[in-house]
Amino acid sequence: MQKFFGTGVALVTPFKSDLSVDYDALSKLIEYNITNGTDYLVISGTTGESGTITKSEKKEIVKAIIETNKGRVPLVLGIGGNNTAEVVAELKSTDLDSIDAILSVAPYYSKPTQEGFYQHFKAVSEASPKPIILYNVPGRTSKNMLPETTLRLARDFESIIAIKEAGNNTQQYLELLKNKPKDFLIISGDDDLAVGVILAGAVGVISVLGQGFPKEFSKMIRLALDGKAKEAYEIHFKLMDVIDYIFEENNPAGIKTVLDCLEICKKEVRLPLVIATEDLQVKIADFIANY
């Protein structure tokens, strides 16, 4: 369980100018994060543009990250969707030997009832040979998985060990923290709320911004875990503007602009996403130049 304390980052998928996967840039991104304090890596989440990555590309991306990581930090793999049978089939057919946990997003678009969420994750839990981190992100899925559903799943299935909560709702975090089973982990999925949520009892964050500023961001999270609120918020205040910038238009166009400024990867994204506007690129470049 300690594997998922601290700072996890939801990795982007770097692309070349022709929009093929840039494996050299991916390796560079992994090294940049591991050597600067990131605690674990999350592969093929929304930030990784999983919606436009083919199955064969996903296999190659996972393989490349495993080879670059060399067992140094835990790896979490995104396997989720709104077709329960397909998610179950992927879990059963994927080589998960080098994967430490599965991040499984709440079903999107279909807008299931709370019982639908429960039955979906029951099936996922029964199919997965690895621990499961639930992922609630109603801003993307269009339906909120309520705390009582999350906690029901946490109590009923030992393999469901955590939730990445990304509802940007402080009250919902507090309900989860107040009523959760002792060993169930609450992980912030909101960069802007991470420090406060950790001070209230969460174990860390799965961050977008963290991969661009891993040294500063992971230090901020460690300070929060140590209860050093003032010192943690000092770093948060320094990063606050860029947290807003990277989500101003779409994710991951914002964080890819950061990484492009840092010469780690290009800012390319696949349609229907488009690169950040000129105005946003200037704001991000100015922030980095003055940081």
C-alpha positions in Angstrom: 0.0 0.0 0.0 2.9 2.3 0.7 3.8 2.1 -3.0 1.0 4.6 -3.8 1.9 7.2 -1.1 3.3 10.5 -2.5 3.4 11.7 -6.0 2.2 9.7 -9.0 2.1 11.3 -12.4 -0.4 10.6 -15.2 2.0 10.4 -18.1 1.5 12.1 -21.4 2.1 10.1 -24.6 4.7 12.1 -26.6 4.1 12.4 -30.3 6.4 13.3 -33.2 5.4 15.9 -35.7 3.7 13.1 -37.8 1.7 12.1 -34.6 3.5 8.8 -34.3 4.5 7.9 -30.7 7.9 9.4 -29.8 9.5 6.7 -27.7 12.8 8.6 -27.3 10.8 11.5 -25.7 8.9 9.1 -23.6 12.1 7.6 -22.2 13.4 11.2 -21.5 10.2 12.0 -19.7 10.4 8.9 -17.5 14.1 9.6 -16.6 13.2 13.2 -15.8 10.5 12.2 -13.4 12.3 9.3 -11.7 15.5 11.2 -11.1 13.5 14.2 -9.7 11.5 12.4 -7.1 8.3 11.2 -8.7 7.1 8.1 -6.6 5.2 6.2 -9.2 4.1 6.4 -12.8 0.6 6.1 -14.3 0.3 4.8 -17.9 -2.5 5.2 -20.4 -4.8 7.5 -18.5 -6.8 10.3 -19.9 -3.6 12.5 -19.9 -2.0 9.8 -22.0 -4.7 10.4 -24.7 -5.8 6.8 -24.2 -8.9 7.5 -26.3 -6.8 7.9 -29.5 -4.1 5.3 -28.7 -4.4 2.0 -30.6 -4.2 -1.4 -28.7 -0.9 -2.2 -30.4 0.5 1.3 -29.5 -0.6 0.8 -25.9 1.3 -2.5 -25.7 4.5 -0.8 -27.1 4.1 2.2 -24.8 3.8 -0.1 -21.7 6.8 -2.2 -22.9 8.9 1.0 -23.5 8.1 2.4 -20.0 8.9 -1.0 -18.3 12.2 -1.1 -20.1 13.1 2.5 -19.1 11.9 2.2 -15.6 13.9 -1.0 -14.8 11.9 -1.6 -11.7 12.8 1.7 -10.0 9.3 2.9 -9.3 5.9 1.3 -9.2 3.8 1.3 -12.4 0.0 1.8 -12.6 -1.8 0.9 -15.8 -5.0 2.4 -17.0 -7.6 -0.2 -18.0 -11.1 1.1 -18.0 -14.1 2.1 -20.1 -17.8 2.0 -20.5 -18.0 -1.6 -21.9 -17.6 -3.8 -18.9 -17.1 -7.0 -20.9 -14.4 -5.4 -22.9 -12.6 -4.1 -19.7 -12.8 -7.6 -18.2 -11.4 -9.1 -21.4 -8.5 -6.6 -21.5 -7.6 -7.4 -17.9 -7.6 -11.1 -18.6 -5.5 -10.8 -21.8 -2.9 -8.2 -20.7 0.5 -9.2 -19.4 0.5 -7.5 -16.0 3.7 -9.0 -14.6 5.5 -5.7 -14.3 2.4 -3.7 -13.3 1.7 -2.9 -9.6 -1.9 -1.8 -9.9 -4.7 -1.0 -12.3 -6.3 2.5 -12.6 -9.9 1.9 -13.8 -12.0 4.9 -14.7 -15.7 5.1 -13.8 -17.7 4.3 -17.0 -18.2 7.3 -19.1 -20.9 8.5 -21.5 -23.3 5.7 -20.4 -24.2 7.5 -17.2 -24.9 4.4 -15.1 -26.8 4.5 -11.8 -24.9 4.0 -8.6 -25.8 0.3 -8.7 -24.4 0.2 -12.3 -21.1 1.6 -11.0 -21.0 -1.0 -8.3 -21.7 -3.9 -10.6 -19.2 -2.7 -13.2 -16.4 -2.5 -10.6 -17.5 -5.8 -9.0 -16.8 -7.4 -12.4 -13.5 -5.5 -12.8 -12.4 -6.6 -9.3 -13.2 -10.2 -9.9 -11.3 -10.2 -13.2 -8.1 -8.3 -12.1 -5.1 -10.1 -10.9 -3.7 -6.8 -9.6 -4.9 -4.3 -7.0 -7.4 -1.7 -8.4 -7.4 2.0 -7.9 -10.8 3.4 -8.8 -10.9 6.7 -10.8 -13.8 9.0 -10.3 -13.7 12.0 -12.7 -17.2 13.3 -13.3 -16.1 16.3 -15.3 -15.1 13.8 -18.0 -17.4 10.9 -17.5 -20.5 13.1 -17.0 -21.7 11.1 -13.9 -20.4 11.3 -10.3 -19.7 8.1 -8.4 -21.0 9.0 -5.0 -18.9 8.4 -1.8 -21.3 5.8 -0.6 -20.8 3.7 -3.8 -17.0 4.1 -3.5 -17.0 3.0 0.1 -19.3 0.1 -0.6 -16.8 -1.1 -3.2 -13.9 -0.6 -0.8 -15.6 -2.6 1.9 -16.8 -5.5 -0.3 -13.7 -6.1 -2.4 -10.2 -6.5 -1.0 -8.6 -5.9 -4.4 -10.0 -2.4 -4.5 -7.4 -0.6 -2.5 -7.8 3.1 -3.4 -9.6 5.8 -5.4 -8.2 8.6 -7.4 -10.9 11.1 -6.7 -11.0 13.9 -9.2 -14.4 15.5 -8.7 -12.8 18.8 -7.6 -15.2 18.7 -4.7 -13.7 19.2 -1.3 -16.8 18.0 0.6 -16.7 14.8 -1.3 -13.1 14.2 -0.4 -13.9 14.9 3.3 -16.8 12.4 3.2 -14.5 9.7 1.8 -11.8 10.5 4.3 -14.3 10.5 7.2 -16.0 7.2 6.4 -13.4 5.1 4.5 -12.2 1.7 5.8 -8.9 2.0 7.6 -6.6 0.7 4.9 -8.4 2.2 1.9 -6.4 5.0 0.2 -7.7 8.3 -0.9 -5.6 9.8 -3.7 -6.1 13.3 -5.0 -6.8 13.6 -8.7 -7.0 17.4 -8.5 -3.6 19.2 -8.6 -5.2 22.4 -7.2 -6.7 20.7 -4.2 -3.9 18.1 -3.5 -2.2 19.9 -0.6 -5.4 20.5 1.4 -6.7 17.0 0.7 -3.4 15.4 1.9 -3.4 17.5 5.0 -6.9 16.1 5.7 -5.7 12.5 5.4 -5.2 11.6 1.7 -2.0 9.7 0.9 -0.9 11.6 -2.1 -1.8 12.6 -5.7 -1.9 11.4 -9.2 -0.9 14.6 -10.9 -0.8 16.1 -14.4 1.5 19.0 -13.5 3.9 16.9 -11.5 5.5 15.5 -14.6 6.6 19.0 -15.6 7.9 20.1 -12.2 8.6 16.7 -10.5 11.2 18.0 -8.1 9.1 20.9 -6.8 5.8 19.1 -6.9 7.0 15.9 -5.2 8.7 18.0 -2.5 5.4 19.9 -1.9 3.5 16.6 -1.5 6.1 15.2 0.9 5.8 18.3 3.0 2.0 17.9 3.1 2.3 14.3 4.1 4.6 15.4 6.9 2.0 17.9 8.1 4.1 20.9 7.1 1.2 22.9 5.8 2.9 26.3 5.6 6.0 25.0 3.6 3.8 22.9 1.3 1.5 25.9 0.5 4.6 28.0 -0.2 5.4 25.7 -3.1 1.7 25.5 -4.1 1.4 29.2 -4.4 4.5 29.3 -6.7 2.9 26.7 -9.0 -0.7 27.9 -8.7 -0.8 29.9 -11.9 0.6 27.2 -14.0 -1.9 24.7 -12.6 -4.6 26.9 -13.9 -2.9 27.4 -17.2 -2.5 23.7 -18.0 -6.2 23.0 -17.7 -7.3 26.3 -19.3 -8.1 24.8 -22.7 -7.7 21.0 -22.7 -5.6 18.3 -21.1 -3.0 17.3 -22.1 -2.4 20.2 -24.5 -1.4 22.4 -21.6 1.0 20.1 -19.9 2.5 19.2 -23.3 3.2 22.9 -23.8 5.1 22.9 -20.5 7.1 19.8 -21.6 7.8 21.4 -25.0 9.2 24.5 -23.2 11.4 22.2 -21.1 12.5 20.4 -24.3 11.3 17.0 -23.1 8.7 16.4 -25.8 6.7 18.2 -28.6 3.4 19.8 -27.9 1.6 17.7 -30.5 -1.8 16.1 -29.6 -4.1 13.9 -31.6 -7.5 15.0 -32.9 -10.1 15.8 -31.6 -7.6 17.7 -29.3 -5.6 20.5 -30.7 -2.4 22.2 -29.5 -2.7 25.1 -27.1 -3.5 28.5 -28.5 -0.8 31.0 -29.1 -1.9 33.1 -26.1 -1.8 30.1 -23.8 1.6 29.0 -25.1 3.0 32.5 -24.3 1.6 32.5 -20.8 3.1 29.1 -20.1 6.5 30.0 -21.6 6.5 33.3 -19.6 5.8 31.3 -16.4 8.6 28.9 -17.0 11.0 31.6 -17.9 10.3 33.4 -14.7 9.9 30.4 -12.4 
